[in-house]
Amino acid sequence: MKKIALCVTVLLVATTLFAAGSKEALPEGSVTLHWYAHASSLGNTQKTIIEKFNETNPNITIEVVELPEATNDKLQALLIALQSGDSSIDFFNADVTWTATFASAQLIEPLDTWFPVAERAGFLPGTIEAATYRGTLWGIPFRTDAGVLYYRKDLLQKYGKDVPKTYSDLFATAQEINKNEGGGMYALVGSLANGEGLTCNAVEWFYSNGGEVIGKDGTILIDSSQNRQILQMMTDAYQNNLMPEGVLSYGSGDARSSMFQGKQVFMRAWPKAYAMGQDPDKSQVMGKLGVAPLPRGPQGTMGKSTLGGWQLFLNKNSKNKDASIKFMKFYASEYAQKLHALNDSFMPARTALYADKDILEKYPYYSDFPQVLETAVPRPQSPYYAEISSILSAEVQNAMKGSKSADQALADAQKVMEQVGK
């Protein structure tokens, strides 16, 4: 099996200890677990969860090792350590796109026997699917995310328009509203700069039109009639000024800014944008935003959202697997996910929490998201996901900029993707 090549100059990992008490005071037979986790900004919630866990598990000490802030740096740091056979890492936080990378390299422990099907029933289906590779479960989800459609509900109500179910209706509705409002409004905005944000948007376009990028057997399927059709539709929309002129350099913050300034009828963004849109110091559309599932393409049966979020992986070389699983399950419990939702605005991976009265009291808009999250799908699963994503976003940009036709861009993407890993 081919190993993933890494080029890293320096990766600094700072360690923070969150033990519930002194090691000398722990009961006989105690064990210390090393959890490689997110940055210290989430430390207070993590500490509370660990302390709660220690009330019934006083013999297990959790030492939290802080990973680098950037997701790619997290990935590289973990791959380097695990490929060297490091057993000091017991379990770690993992992005939903990492499943195939770690599983195919046999760096993590399969969890089917540790976390049986009956225990997965309370989770959103997409979170379990993202943690599964080639029929085996590798991760336990503790937070999620998914792309959603934001719309100006005041304008749709003003002109008697329904929330669009198709991209064709979306563009037609926005054009009519823009004309009636005297111009200056765009139809659709998203994070379309060359990078992972564009990959997420493009995958949603493809899936929403019945297309795929990689088949379940690993076959590259990006060059299809469905994908060519929807990419041409988006290219036409951009070139006909239905999207902002600079959208191909927009990150998520730029897309939100356009929407919050009242320049957009529709926006594709992550759920966290809703709360930001209610800040009167940052948004001119406070109280005017609605949330809905993404539209479908001409050949699609329903809109599709790409899944974001995080899960826990168990190091194959850990010497403390039983204790690690015990804490991993606790960290993915309703108690822990609820605490992160209330303290850190995490979107829970557990379905029941979207009806939790405490969460809805603080974030009433959470009730709008279950329909979107229930149908969210993972991004293309591949041991070489980073390379696949880079090729996809670059070629989609080539089409939208007009440097290649949509047909040529996807044909080129197909050829290059087929060589990845060979």
C-alpha positions as CSV (number, residue, x, y, z in Angstrom):
1,M,0.0,0.0,0.0
2,K,1.3,3.4,-0.9
3,K,2.1,5.7,2.0
4,I,1.1,9.3,1.8
5,A,4.1,11.6,1.2
6,L,4.4,14.4,3.7
7,C,6.6,17.5,3.6
8,V,6.6,19.3,7.0
9,T,9.2,21.7,8.2
10,V,8.2,22.3,11.7
11,L,5.0,21.3,13.6
12,L,4.7,22.5,17.2
13,V,2.2,20.7,19.5
14,A,1.7,22.3,22.9
15,T,0.6,20.1,25.7
16,T,-2.1,21.1,28.3
17,L,-2.9,18.8,31.2
18,F,-6.4,18.5,32.5
19,A,-6.1,15.8,35.1
20,A,-8.9,15.7,37.7
21,G,-6.4,15.3,40.5
22,S,-2.9,14.3,41.4
23,K,-1.7,11.0,40.0
24,E,-0.6,9.9,43.5
25,A,-4.2,10.2,44.7
26,L,-5.7,7.9,42.0
27,P,-6.9,4.4,42.9
28,E,-4.7,1.4,42.3
29,G,-4.8,0.2,38.7
30,S,-5.0,3.8,37.3
31,V,-4.3,4.6,33.7
32,T,-3.4,7.8,31.9
33,L,-4.8,8.5,28.4
34,H,-3.4,10.9,25.9
35,W,-6.0,12.7,23.9
36,Y,-4.9,14.8,20.9
37,A,-7.6,17.4,20.7
38,H,-8.6,20.9,19.5
39,A,-7.0,24.2,20.6
40,S,-7.2,25.6,24.1
41,S,-10.1,27.9,23.2
42,L,-12.3,24.9,23.9
43,G,-10.4,23.9,27.0
44,N,-13.1,25.0,29.6
45,T,-15.7,22.7,28.0
46,Q,-13.2,19.9,27.7
47,K,-12.2,20.2,31.3
48,T,-15.8,20.1,32.5
49,I,-16.5,17.0,30.5
50,I,-13.4,15.3,31.8
51,E,-14.2,16.2,35.4
52,K,-17.7,14.8,34.9
53,F,-16.2,11.6,33.4
54,N,-13.9,11.3,36.4
55,E,-16.8,11.2,38.9
56,T,-17.5,7.6,37.8
57,N,-14.0,6.8,36.4
58,P,-11.6,8.2,39.0
59,N,-8.9,5.7,37.9
60,I,-8.6,7.2,34.4
61,T,-6.6,10.4,33.9
62,I,-7.0,12.3,30.6
63,E,-4.1,14.3,29.4
64,V,-5.1,16.7,26.6
65,V,-2.5,17.4,23.9
66,E,-3.3,20.5,21.9
67,L,-3.1,20.0,18.2
68,P,-2.1,22.8,15.7
69,E,-4.9,25.2,14.9
70,A,-5.0,24.6,11.1
71,T,-6.8,21.4,10.0
72,N,-4.0,20.4,7.5
73,D,-1.4,20.9,10.2
74,K,-3.4,18.7,12.6
75,L,-3.5,16.0,9.9
76,Q,0.2,16.1,9.1
77,A,1.2,16.1,12.8
78,L,-1.0,13.0,13.5
79,L,0.1,11.1,10.3
80,I,3.8,11.6,11.1
81,A,3.3,10.4,14.7
82,L,1.2,7.4,13.8
83,Q,3.2,6.3,10.8
84,S,6.2,6.1,13.2
85,G,4.3,3.6,15.4
86,D,3.9,6.1,18.2
87,S,1.8,4.4,20.9
88,S,1.7,7.4,23.3
89,I,-1.3,8.8,21.3
90,D,-4.4,6.9,22.6
91,F,-7.2,8.7,20.6
92,F,-7.6,11.9,18.7
93,N,-10.0,14.3,17.1
94,A,-10.4,13.7,13.3
95,D,-12.0,15.7,10.6
96,V,-14.7,13.8,8.6
97,T,-12.6,13.8,5.5
98,W,-9.8,11.8,7.2
99,T,-11.5,8.4,7.5
100,A,-10.2,6.8,4.4
101,T,-6.7,8.3,4.9
102,F,-6.2,6.8,8.3
103,A,-8.2,3.6,7.7
104,S,-6.5,2.6,4.5
105,A,-3.1,3.2,6.1
106,Q,-4.1,0.9,9.0
107,L,-3.2,3.5,11.5
108,I,-6.5,3.4,13.5
109,E,-8.5,0.7,15.2
110,P,-11.8,-0.5,13.6
111,L,-14.7,0.2,15.9
112,D,-17.4,-2.2,14.8
113,T,-17.1,-4.4,17.9
114,W,-16.4,-1.5,20.2
115,F,-19.3,0.6,19.0
116,P,-22.1,-1.8,17.6
117,V,-24.9,-0.8,15.4
118,A,-27.4,-0.5,18.3
119,E,-25.3,2.3,19.8
120,R,-25.2,4.3,16.5
121,A,-29.0,4.7,16.2
122,G,-29.1,8.1,18.0
123,F,-26.6,9.7,15.6
124,L,-27.5,11.6,12.4
125,P,-27.0,9.1,9.5
126,G,-24.4,11.1,7.7
127,T,-22.1,11.3,10.7
128,I,-22.0,7.5,10.9
129,E,-21.5,7.3,7.1
130,A,-18.6,9.7,7.2
131,A,-17.0,7.6,9.9
132,T,-17.3,4.4,7.8
133,Y,-14.9,3.2,5.1
134,R,-15.4,0.1,3.0
135,G,-18.1,-1.2,5.3
136,T,-16.2,-0.7,8.6
137,L,-16.8,1.9,11.3
138,W,-13.6,3.8,12.3
139,G,-14.8,6.8,14.2
140,I,-17.3,8.0,16.8
141,P,-18.9,11.4,15.8
142,F,-19.0,14.2,18.4
143,R,-20.0,17.2,16.3
144,T,-21.3,17.9,12.8
145,D,-21.9,20.5,10.1
146,A,-23.6,20.7,6.7
147,G,-24.1,23.2,3.9
148,V,-27.5,25.0,4.0
149,L,-29.3,27.6,1.9
150,Y,-29.9,31.0,3.4
151,Y,-32.6,33.2,1.9
152,R,-34.1,36.6,2.4
153,K,-37.4,35.5,3.8
154,D,-38.7,39.1,3.8
155,L,-38.1,39.4,0.0
156,L,-39.6,36.1,-0.8
157,Q,-42.7,37.0,1.3
158,K,-42.9,40.4,-0.3
159,Y,-43.1,39.0,-3.8
160,G,-45.0,35.8,-3.0
161,K,-42.2,33.5,-3.8
162,D,-41.6,30.0,-2.4
163,V,-38.2,28.8,-1.2
164,P,-36.7,27.3,-4.4
165,K,-36.5,23.5,-4.7
166,T,-34.2,23.7,-7.8
167,Y,-31.3,25.8,-8.9
168,S,-33.2,26.9,-12.0
169,D,-36.0,28.3,-9.7
170,L,-33.4,29.9,-7.5
171,F,-31.8,31.9,-10.3
172,A,-35.2,32.8,-11.8
173,T,-36.6,34.0,-8.4
174,A,-33.5,36.0,-7.6
175,Q,-33.5,37.7,-11.0
176,E,-37.1,38.7,-10.6
177,I,-36.6,40.1,-7.1
178,N,-33.4,42.0,-8.2
179,K,-35.4,43.6,-11.0
180,N,-38.3,44.6,-8.7
181,E,-35.9,45.9,-6.1
182,G,-34.2,48.2,-8.6
183,G,-31.0,46.1,-9.1
184,G,-27.8,45.7,-7.2
185,M,-28.7,42.2,-5.7
186,Y,-27.0,38.9,-6.7
187,A,-28.7,35.5,-6.8
188,L,-26.2,33.2,-5.1
189,V,-23.0,33.5,-3.1
190,G,-20.8,30.9,-1.5
191,S,-17.2,30.2,-0.6
192,L,-15.8,29.7,-4.1
193,A,-12.1,30.6,-3.7
194,N,-9.9,27.8,-4.9
195,G,-9.7,25.4,-1.9
196,E,-11.8,23.2,0.4
197,G,-14.7,25.7,0.4
198,L,-15.1,25.4,-3.3
199,T,-14.8,21.6,-3.1
200,C,-17.8,21.5,-0.7
201,N,-19.9,23.8,-2.9
202,A,-19.0,21.9,-6.1
203,V,-19.7,18.5,-4.6
204,E,-23.1,19.7,-3.5
205,W,-23.8,20.8,-7.1
206,F,-22.7,17.5,-8.5
207,Y,-24.6,15.3,-5.9
208,S,-27.7,17.5,-6.3
209,N,-27.8,16.7,-10.0
210,G,-27.4,12.9,-9.6
211,G,-23.7,13.0,-10.1
212,E,-20.7,11.7,-8.1
213,V,-17.0,12.2,-7.8
214,I,-15.8,8.8,-6.6
215,G,-17.8,5.6,-6.6
216,K,-18.0,3.3,-3.6
217,D,-15.5,1.0,-5.3
218,G,-13.1,3.9,-5.7
219,T,-13.8,4.5,-9.4
220,I,-13.4,8.1,-10.5
221,L,-16.7,9.4,-11.8
222,I,-16.3,13.2,-11.9
223,D,-16.6,13.4,-15.7
224,S,-20.3,12.6,-16.1
225,S,-23.2,14.3,-18.0
226,Q,-24.8,15.2,-14.7
227,N,-21.7,17.0,-13.5
228,R,-21.0,18.7,-16.8
229,Q,-24.6,20.0,-16.9
230,I,-24.6,21.5,-13.4
231,L,-21.1,23.0,-13.7
232,Q,-22.2,24.7,-16.9
233,M,-25.2,26.1,-15.1
234,M,-23.0,27.6,-12.4
235,T,-20.5,28.8,-14.9
236,D,-23.3,30.6,-16.8
237,A,-24.6,32.1,-13.6
238,Y,-21.2,33.5,-12.7
239,Q,-20.5,34.8,-16.2
240,N,-24.0,36.4,-16.4
241,N,-23.4,38.3,-13.2
242,L,-25.8,36.3,-11.1
243,M,-23.0,35.9,-8.6
244,P,-20.7,38.7,-7.3
245,E,-17.8,39.5,-9.6
246,G,-15.2,38.5,-7.0
247,V,-16.8,35.4,-5.7
248,L,-14.1,33.1,-7.1
249,S,-11.8,34.7,-4.4
250,Y,-14.4,34.5,-1.6
251,G,-13.9,32.6,1.6
252,S,-16.8,31.9,3.9
253,G,-16.4,35.3,5.6
254,D,-16.6,37.2,2.3
255,A,-19.8,35.2,1.3
256,R,-21.4,36.1,4.7
257,S,-20.4,39.7,4.3
258,S,-22.2,40.0,0.9
259,M,-25.3,38.5,2.4
260,F,-25.2,40.5,5.6
261,Q,-24.8,43.7,3.6
262,G,-28.1,43.0,1.8
263,K,-26.5,42.3,-1.6
264,Q,-27.8,38.7,-1.9
265,V,-31.1,36.9,-2.2
266,F,-29.5,33.5,-1.5
267,M,-26.3,32.2,0.1
268,R,-24.8,28.8,0.6
269,A,-23.1,28.6,4.0
270,W,-22.6,26.6,7.2
271,P,-25.1,26.7,10.1
272,K,-22.9,29.0,12.2
273,A,-23.7,31.8,9.8
274,Y,-27.2,32.1,11.2
275,A,-26.2,33.4,14.6
276,M,-23.7,35.8,12.9
277,G,-26.5,37.2,10.8
278,Q,-28.5,38.1,13.9
279,D,-25.7,40.5,15.2
280,P,-26.9,44.0,14.6
281,D,-23.3,45.3,14.6
282,K,-22.4,43.0,11.7
283,S,-25.6,42.4,9.8
284,Q,-28.1,44.6,7.9
285,V,-30.5,41.6,7.5
286,M,-31.0,40.7,11.2
287,G,-34.4,38.9,11.5
288,K,-34.7,38.6,7.7
289,L,-32.8,35.3,7.1
290,G,-34.5,32.0,6.5
291,V,-32.8,28.5,6.3
292,A,-33.7,25.7,4.0
293,P,-32.1,22.6,2.4
294,L,-30.0,23.3,-0.7
295,P,-31.8,23.0,-4.1
296,R,-31.4,20.2,-6.6
297,G,-30.2,20.2,-10.1
298,P,-32.2,19.5,-13.3
299,Q,-31.5,15.7,-13.1
300,G,-31.5,15.4,-9.3
301,T,-34.2,14.2,-7.0
302,M,-33.2,16.3,-4.0
303,G,-30.6,18.8,-2.9
304,K,-27.5,17.5,-1.2
305,S,-25.4,19.0,1.5
306,T,-21.8,18.1,2.1
307,L,-21.0,17.0,5.7
308,G,-18.6,18.7,8.0
309,G,-17.7,17.9,11.5
310,W,-15.4,15.9,13.7
311,Q,-15.1,12.4,15.2
312,L,-12.7,10.4,17.5
313,F,-10.3,7.9,16.2
314,L,-8.5,5.2,18.3
315,N,-4.8,4.7,17.6
316,K,-4.2,1.1,16.5
317,N,-1.1,1.1,18.7
318,S,-2.7,2.4,21.9
319,K,-1.9,0.3,24.9
320,N,-5.1,1.6,26.6
321,K,-7.9,0.7,24.2
322,D,-10.6,-0.3,26.7
323,A,-10.2,2.9,28.8
324,S,-9.9,5.0,25.6
325,I,-13.2,3.7,24.2
326,K,-14.9,4.4,27.6
327,F,-14.0,8.0,27.4
328,M,-14.6,8.3,23.6
329,K,-18.1,7.2,24.1
330,F,-18.6,9.6,27.0
331,Y,-17.3,12.5,24.9
332,A,-19.8,11.6,22.2
333,S,-22.7,11.2,24.7
334,E,-25.7,13.5,24.8
335,Y,-24.3,15.1,27.9
336,A,-21.0,16.1,26.3
337,Q,-22.5,17.1,23.0
338,K,-25.1,19.3,24.7
339,L,-22.4,21.0,26.7
340,H,-20.4,21.8,23.6
341,A,-23.6,23.0,21.9
342,L,-24.4,25.4,24.7
343,N,-20.9,26.6,25.4
344,D,-19.3,26.5,21.9
345,S,-22.2,26.5,19.4
346,F,-21.2,23.0,18.1
347,M,-23.8,21.3,15.9
348,P,-24.5,18.0,17.7
349,A,-24.1,14.7,15.9
350,R,-26.9,13.2,18.0
351,T,-30.4,13.7,16.6
352,A,-32.3,14.1,19.9
353,L,-30.4,17.3,20.9
354,Y,-32.1,19.2,18.1
355,A,-35.3,19.0,20.2
356,D,-33.5,19.7,23.5
357,K,-35.3,22.6,25.3
358,D,-32.2,24.1,26.8
359,I,-30.4,24.2,23.4
360,L,-33.5,25.6,21.6
361,E,-34.0,28.2,24.3
362,K,-30.5,29.5,23.6
363,Y,-30.4,28.8,19.8
364,P,-34.0,28.7,18.5
365,Y,-32.8,28.4,15.0
366,Y,-31.4,24.9,15.7
367,S,-34.9,23.6,15.0
368,D,-34.4,24.6,11.4
369,F,-31.4,22.3,10.8
370,P,-32.5,18.7,11.3
371,Q,-34.0,18.3,7.8
372,V,-30.7,19.5,6.3
373,L,-28.5,17.4,8.5
374,E,-30.5,14.2,8.1
375,T,-29.8,14.2,4.4
376,A,-26.2,15.5,4.5
377,V,-23.6,13.3,2.7
378,P,-19.8,12.8,3.2
379,R,-17.4,14.3,0.8
380,P,-15.7,11.8,-1.6
381,Q,-13.9,9.1,0.4
382,S,-10.4,8.4,-0.7
383,P,-7.0,7.8,1.0
384,Y,-5.8,10.7,-1.1
385,Y,-8.7,13.0,-0.4
386,A,-6.4,16.2,-0.2
387,E,-5.2,15.6,-3.7
388,I,-8.6,14.8,-5.0
389,S,-10.1,18.0,-3.4
390,S,-7.3,20.1,-4.8
391,I,-7.8,18.8,-8.4
392,L,-11.6,19.3,-8.2
393,S,-11.5,22.9,-6.9
394,A,-8.9,23.9,-9.4
395,E,-10.7,22.5,-12.4
396,V,-14.1,23.9,-11.3
397,Q,-12.5,27.3,-11.1
398,N,-11.0,26.8,-14.6
399,A,-14.5,26.3,-15.9
400,M,-16.1,29.2,-14.1
401,K,-13.3,31.6,-15.1
402,G,-13.7,30.5,-18.7
403,S,-10.2,29.3,-19.1
404,K,-11.6,25.9,-20.0
405,S,-15.1,24.7,-21.0
406,A,-17.0,22.8,-18.3
407,D,-16.6,19.6,-20.4
408,Q,-12.8,20.0,-20.7
409,A,-12.3,20.9,-17.1
410,L,-14.1,17.8,-15.9
411,A,-12.4,15.6,-18.5
412,D,-9.0,16.9,-17.3
413,A,-10.0,16.3,-13.6
414,Q,-11.0,12.7,-14.4
415,K,-7.6,12.0,-16.0
416,V,-5.5,13.6,-13.2
417,M,-7.6,12.0,-10.5
418,E,-7.2,8.6,-12.0
419,Q,-3.4,8.9,-11.6
420,V,-3.5,9.9,-8.0
421,G,-1.9,7.2,-5.8
422,K,-0.4,5.3,-8.7
